[in-house]
Amino acid sequence: MSETTLLTPVIAGRYLESLLAGQPQQTASPLAWLKALRAEAVERVGALRLPTTRDEEWRFTDISLLGKTSFASALSATYLEASDAAHFFIEEANTRLVFVDGIYAPELSSPHAENGTHSGVVVSNLTAAMAAHAAAIKPHLGRHAPFTNDAFAAQNTAFLHDAAVVIVPRDVSVAAPVHLLFIATQKEVVSTPRCLVLAEAGSAVTVIEDYVVLYQPRWQEEAHFTNAVTEVVLADNAHVTHIRVQREGSKAFHIANCAVSLGRASNYQSVSVALGARLSRYNLNVMHTAEGATCALDGLALISGRQLADTHSCIDHAQPHGTSRQLHKCIVGGSAHAVFNGKVMVREGAQRTDARQSNRNLLLTAKAHIDTKPQLEIFASDVKCTHGATVGQLDSEEVFYLQSRGLTDAAARNLLTYAFGAEIIDRIPIASLKQQLEQTVLEQTASLP
């Protein structure tokens, strides 16, 4: 594969050819600015190449297998009955958007709260949202997740025809979580999910971004490719809790970019959990654009076999009096490989910044490994910043203690492994989802070598 070629080996079919020819296919004429945005992204798709381990930001993550695999866009979504997807629905979420193979599924979605009191909150796919809210969407869609030098963000934006849109009006607090569910059902298909969350001044919302797989009888554990982009914008004093769960198939490829913009005195709470995919990469970039913003980023990767899970984060303190907390954990079994690269930048003038970052990793086998790189770049003088990373195995004394209380060696190790991961899961404020993930973590830790 030529280094000047980006995605033609990855995404096959006439649809990509039409994009690269500058003639995006569409079912309806978009607004001029959206068409221009896509055209700009198409140009970057033609100019960029897939990253390799020679690129500093990808030196621990070999995606050559992705470059050797061809995927096609889904021509149509698999039709699902509500009963097919019901086990993915979250009890507390009475507002839900569902996308199947990247295509909006209105028959599975509940874009309005069941009690009918929506207080002006918009939860809609992009096509419907643009009709009444284009003025609110235009300044933000495609503006926070840059694609000029990012191959995957460029490809996602080139394919931007629909998205999950959440807009919370000024001083409105949404009590129930909003569930954005993305279901993969077809093999050898690429989907490009897009999310835009706008929290206006003084508002509050909890958003669950959920990636799952529903195997069809005709195929089991086949490859598909999810390339997702999410943009979250918090105005002054807004509060967003963002739960992200990735539990796709064990042969899937999952690449995601999330860009967050924090206004004055806003508060962003994030919990991300990566359980699935053969190869996954999550780029999370948080920008403190005004004084007094707060963010907390918690993450867990639980992988085994030959999985690779890579998390890259950047918390950019561009303004003073900002606070950030980050705890990222990895549990790695089999021959799996976890990567964590967490950067905290404190720019000149961002005085009184308080930033703490921790990466803790648990290796369960001799072949499992972790590459960790916590970073601090500080250009201000009056700050409180710490970072650190640990890599180790289960404590033999703790295992012995549990054995002395009647547990077998395997049971003791499973319990300690589960407890290590449960600390992150416990930070999810949604009881049914937390219980579901706790059960999944318990089952996976019991099956780890």
Disulfide bonds with the S-S distance in Angstrom:
none
